[in-house]
Each structure stands twice: as structure tokens, then as C-alpha cells.
């Protein structure tokens, strides 16, 4: 499978899951932004980024999430990260963004954020 692929899985009318494969960097960060903004335009308020397969995220990858979270929050939703590996969590901690993002341990907990 292509290490730069990002797949989409609708959950319900308010929630969609985006699943980046192994890498989220300047090669596909633009695609993440496109997918998030399209989901927001469609009306999804909660966008879950399932990082179960993600092995590396660059500053461009982090920026693709950081630059779109405000729109979701302004519409009463959020971008929720789940299945964040220790390696990716370390990157978020170094960038002092771990507390900025809504992070849940797994997909079920992330989906539950939209049900509260």
C-alpha cells in the first residue's frame, strides 16, 4: 500500500474518520488539508484522524491539522486524534501541542467525543 495514502470512513452525519497511512509530510499534507476542508464543507463537525498506521509526521503534517482545527471548533466540533503512537506523541509534546489537540486512545473513544 502507498505510504502516503489517506482514506476516509464516514461514521454518521456529524463524524468522519481520516486514516493516514505511514507518513504525513509535505508530500501529502496538502491532501490532508483538502480532505479536512471538504469534510468541513460537507457538514462533518467531528473529524477523527486515526493515526494507527502513522509512523512519521513532519511539521507540514502537523500544520495540516493545526491549520484546520479552528474551523471545526468554530462550528461546534473538533478534530480528534486517536491511536497516537508514542513516537508521534513525543513530536506533539516537543512542539507543545499535545494539550492543544483533543487526543483519545482509540477510535471508539474518539467517536464518543462527538456524542457528548
Backbone as CSV, one residue per row, in Angstrom:
resi,resn,N_x,N_y,N_z,CA_x,CA_y,CA_z,C_x,C_y,C_z
1,UNK,0.840,-1.180,0.000,0.000,0.000,0.000,0.890,1.250,0.000
2,UNK,0.416,2.287,-0.631,1.144,3.553,-0.721,1.245,4.196,0.663
3,UNK,2.462,4.526,1.077,2.690,5.074,2.415,2.150,6.489,2.594
4,UNK,1.687,7.129,1.498,1.172,8.498,1.562,-0.348,8.571,1.439
5,UNK,-1.016,7.443,1.348,-2.466,7.402,1.167,-3.183,7.860,2.436
6,UNK,-4.296,8.557,2.241,-5.189,8.931,3.346,-6.579,8.459,2.933
7,UNK,-7.170,7.586,3.730,-8.505,7.087,3.413,-9.535,7.772,4.313
8,UNK,-10.787,7.677,3.897,-11.887,8.328,4.604,-12.973,7.311,4.895
9,UNK,-13.521,7.386,6.109,-14.584,6.478,6.522,-15.660,7.259,7.271
10,UNK,-16.805,7.511,6.639,-17.888,8.204,7.343,-18.404,7.348,8.499
11,UNK,-18.731,7.995,9.624,-19.272,7.293,10.783,-20.761,7.584,10.905
12,UNK,-21.119,8.863,10.848,-22.511,9.299,10.905,-22.589,10.685,10.262
13,UNK,-23.711,11.365,10.411,-23.882,12.670,9.762,-22.923,13.739,10.277
14,UNK,-22.409,13.557,11.483,-21.556,14.578,12.088,-20.074,14.201,12.130
15,UNK,-19.759,12.923,11.890,-18.400,12.434,12.134,-17.849,11.641,10.956
16,UNK,-16.586,11.907,10.652,-15.866,11.160,9.626,-14.482,10.822,10.171
17,UNK,-13.949,9.689,9.751,-12.614,9.273,10.170,-11.683,9.359,8.971
18,UNK,-10.538,10.016,9.154,-9.480,10.060,8.152,-8.325,9.217,8.666
19,UNK,-7.797,8.363,7.797,-6.735,7.446,8.194,-5.515,7.625,7.298
20,UNK,-4.526,8.379,7.791,-3.281,8.464,7.019,-2.504,7.156,7.163
21,UNK,-1.848,6.757,6.087,-1.021,5.552,6.150,0.261,5.853,6.928
22,UNK,1.387,5.453,6.465,2.632,5.506,7.227,3.210,6.896,7.439
23,UNK,3.031,7.793,6.480,3.716,9.084,6.522,2.732,10.223,6.257
24,UNK,2.863,11.283,7.049,2.129,12.520,6.801,3.172,13.636,6.801
25,UNK,3.551,14.045,5.603,4.590,15.074,5.462,4.256,15.983,4.286
26,UNK,5.243,16.728,3.805,4.968,17.693,2.730,4.527,17.027,1.432
27,UNK,4.666,15.723,1.298,4.188,15.017,0.110,2.675,14.816,0.103
28,UNK,2.063,14.796,1.284,0.620,14.559,1.330,-0.131,15.442,2.339
29,UNK,0.560,16.372,2.985,-0.113,17.268,3.937,-1.206,18.078,3.235
30,UNK,-0.937,18.497,1.994,-1.944,19.238,1.221,-3.206,18.397,1.040
31,UNK,-3.035,17.080,0.866,-4.167,16.179,0.686,-4.985,16.089,1.978
32,UNK,-4.290,16.074,3.115,-4.988,16.060,4.403,-5.810,17.337,4.556
33,UNK,-5.221,18.485,4.217,-5.952,19.757,4.293,-7.176,19.708,3.377
34,UNK,-6.992,19.225,2.150,-8.108,19.132,1.205,-9.221,18.242,1.749
35,UNK,-8.843,17.106,2.324,-9.843,16.171,2.839,-10.567,16.744,4.059
36,UNK,-9.826,17.418,4.933,-10.457,18.014,6.115,-11.386,19.148,5.704
37,UNK,-10.928,20.036,4.833,-11.788,21.165,4.435,-13.006,20.683,3.648
38,UNK,-12.852,19.641,2.852,-14.006,19.076,2.136,-14.995,18.468,3.134
39,UNK,-14.491,17.785,4.147,-15.357,17.198,5.176,-16.085,18.303,5.948
40,UNK,-15.369,19.382,6.258,-15.995,20.508,6.956,-17.074,21.139,6.082
41,UNK,-16.788,21.314,4.800,-17.761,21.899,3.878,-18.986,21.001,3.721
42,UNK,-18.774,19.700,3.799,-19.871,18.741,3.698,-20.765,18.787,4.935
43,UNK,-20.219,19.275,6.037,-21.013,19.375,7.261,-20.546,18.491,8.400
44,UNK,-19.462,17.762,8.193,-18.925,16.973,9.302,-18.336,17.925,10.331
45,UNK,-18.818,17.833,11.559,-18.297,18.690,12.627,-17.132,18.026,13.350
46,UNK,-17.146,16.702,13.416,-16.083,15.968,14.094,-15.280,15.178,13.063
47,UNK,-14.010,15.474,13.016,-13.112,14.801,12.095,-12.087,14.066,12.939
48,UNK,-12.135,12.760,12.854,-11.219,11.924,13.621,-10.049,11.556,12.713
49,UNK,-8.852,11.765,13.205,-7.656,11.363,12.477,-7.104,10.148,13.215
50,UNK,-7.330,8.975,12.615,-6.881,7.712,13.193,-5.437,7.477,12.773
51,UNK,-4.526,7.585,13.721,-3.089,7.502,13.445,-2.511,6.113,13.697
52,UNK,-3.354,5.087,13.681,-2.899,3.730,13.985,-1.769,3.269,13.066
53,UNK,-1.786,3.675,11.806,-0.766,3.248,10.845,0.353,4.273,10.670
54,UNK,0.184,5.451,11.260,1.129,6.538,11.034,2.442,6.289,11.777
55,UNK,3.530,6.327,11.028,4.859,6.116,11.599,5.656,7.410,11.707
56,UNK,5.330,8.392,10.860,6.083,9.648,10.850,5.161,10.801,10.482
57,UNK,5.311,11.904,11.200,4.600,13.138,10.862,5.619,14.271,10.886
58,UNK,5.636,15.058,9.837,6.559,16.193,9.754,5.844,17.450,10.235
59,UNK,6.579,18.559,10.230,5.967,19.838,10.600,4.838,20.191,9.632
60,UNK,4.984,19.817,8.362,3.913,20.065,7.387,2.681,19.240,7.736
61,UNK,2.887,18.012,8.179,1.775,17.160,8.589,1.066,17.722,9.807
62,UNK,1.844,18.153,10.800,1.257,18.770,11.988,0.516,20.042,11.576
63,UNK,1.116,20.809,10.686,0.499,22.046,10.214,-0.826,21.815,9.520
64,UNK,-0.954,20.692,8.816,-2.217,20.390,8.132,-3.348,20.204,9.138
65,UNK,-3.033,19.695,10.305,-4.031,19.527,11.366,-4.250,20.831,12.119
66,UNK,-3.162,21.480,12.436,-3.209,22.728,13.198,-3.966,23.816,12.443
67,UNK,-3.782,23.860,11.131,-4.406,24.897,10.321,-5.886,24.696,10.065
68,UNK,-6.412,23.528,10.415,-7.823,23.236,10.127,-8.670,23.037,11.379
69,UNK,-8.041,22.865,12.517,-8.793,22.586,13.738,-9.680,23.760,14.151
70,UNK,-9.240,24.975,13.899,-10.024,26.151,14.280,-11.385,26.188,13.615
71,UNK,-11.455,25.818,12.358,-12.728,25.806,11.627,-13.700,24.799,12.243
72,UNK,-13.194,23.616,12.588,-14.065,22.618,13.220,-14.570,23.106,14.563
73,UNK,-13.683,23.699,15.348,-14.082,24.196,16.668,-15.045,25.364,16.550
74,UNK,-14.870,26.206,15.545,-15.775,27.337,15.333,-17.184,26.863,14.981
75,UNK,-17.282,25.663,14.407,-18.579,25.094,14.027,-19.130,24.145,15.077
76,UNK,-18.574,24.201,16.289,-19.073,23.368,17.376,-18.573,21.948,17.361
77,UNK,-17.525,21.683,16.594,-16.960,20.341,16.523,-15.507,20.335,16.941
78,UNK,-14.739,19.410,16.378,-13.326,19.312,16.712,-12.638,18.351,15.746
79,UNK,-11.337,18.427,15.742,-10.518,17.414,15.092,-9.925,16.598,16.225
80,UNK,-10.202,15.312,16.222,-9.809,14.427,17.311,-8.781,13.431,16.784
81,UNK,-7.650,13.350,17.468,-6.608,12.397,17.100,-6.764,11.151,17.949
82,UNK,-6.553,9.981,17.337,-6.613,8.746,18.109,-5.539,7.776,17.631
83,UNK,-5.293,6.782,18.455,-4.254,5.788,18.181,-2.913,6.456,17.898
84,UNK,-2.586,7.443,18.708,-1.352,8.206,18.537,-0.209,7.412,19.167
85,UNK,0.777,7.057,18.357,1.914,6.287,18.863,2.760,7.140,19.803
86,UNK,3.593,6.476,20.563,4.488,7.190,21.476,5.414,8.121,20.698
87,UNK,5.866,7.681,19.540,6.749,8.480,18.694,6.067,9.776,18.240
88,UNK,4.843,9.675,17.757,4.091,10.849,17.303,3.745,11.730,18.507
89,UNK,3.408,11.109,19.630,3.094,11.875,20.840,4.309,12.676,21.291
90,UNK,5.487,12.096,21.181,6.713,12.820,21.534,6.882,14.062,20.668
91,UNK,6.577,13.946,19.389,6.671,15.094,18.479,5.684,16.179,18.915
92,UNK,4.455,15.789,19.228,3.456,16.766,19.676,3.873,17.419,20.993
93,UNK,4.488,16.645,21.879,4.969,17.204,23.145,6.103,18.196,22.926
94,UNK,7.049,17.862,22.045,8.165,18.767,21.756,7.644,20.082,21.178
95,UNK,6.607,19.992,20.341,6.026,21.187,19.734,5.038,21.890,20.674
96,UNK,4.859,21.340,21.870,3.948,21.883,22.872,2.510,21.935,22.350
97,UNK,2.119,20.889,21.615,0.780,20.836,21.031,-0.075,19.690,21.577
98,UNK,0.498,18.871,22.436,-0.250,17.717,22.953,-1.520,18.148,23.687
99,UNK,-1.457,19.264,24.399,-2.645,19.741,25.114,-3.577,20.552,24.226
100,UNK,-3.087,21.015,23.089,-3.923,21.785,22.171,-4.912,20.883,21.444
101,UNK,-4.434,19.717,21.007,-5.288,18.779,20.279,-6.113,17.933,21.240
102,UNK,-7.292,17.528,20.787,-8.093,16.553,21.506,-7.578,15.181,21.084
103,UNK,-7.077,14.420,22.044,-6.461,13.123,21.750,-7.156,12.053,22.574
104,UNK,-7.546,10.982,21.915,-8.169,9.841,22.583,-7.380,8.581,22.240
105,UNK,-7.474,7.585,23.108,-6.643,6.394,22.951,-7.009,5.553,21.735
106,UNK,-8.296,5.451,21.416,-8.677,4.618,20.275,-9.863,5.232,19.521
107,UNK,-10.231,4.575,18.452,-11.283,5.077,17.570,-12.633,5.185,18.286
108,UNK,-12.970,4.221,19.111,-14.256,4.255,19.814,-14.347,5.467,20.748
109,UNK,-13.258,5.735,21.483,-13.247,6.902,22.367,-13.299,8.204,21.566
110,UNK,-12.654,8.216,20.410,-12.669,9.410,19.561,-14.074,9.674,19.018
111,UNK,-14.754,8.633,18.579,-16.117,8.770,18.072,-17.040,9.262,19.175
112,UNK,-16.796,8.814,20.401,-17.638,9.208,21.542,-17.557,10.709,21.821
113,UNK,-16.471,11.369,21.437,-16.347,12.810,21.646,-17.491,13.545,20.947
114,UNK,-17.876,13.076,19.780,-18.955,13.712,19.024,-20.339,13.421,19.569
115,UNK,-20.430,12.483,20.484,-21.729,12.111,21.048,-22.036,12.804,22.362
116,UNK,-21.060,13.499,22.900,-21.234,14.131,24.224,-22.137,15.331,24.117
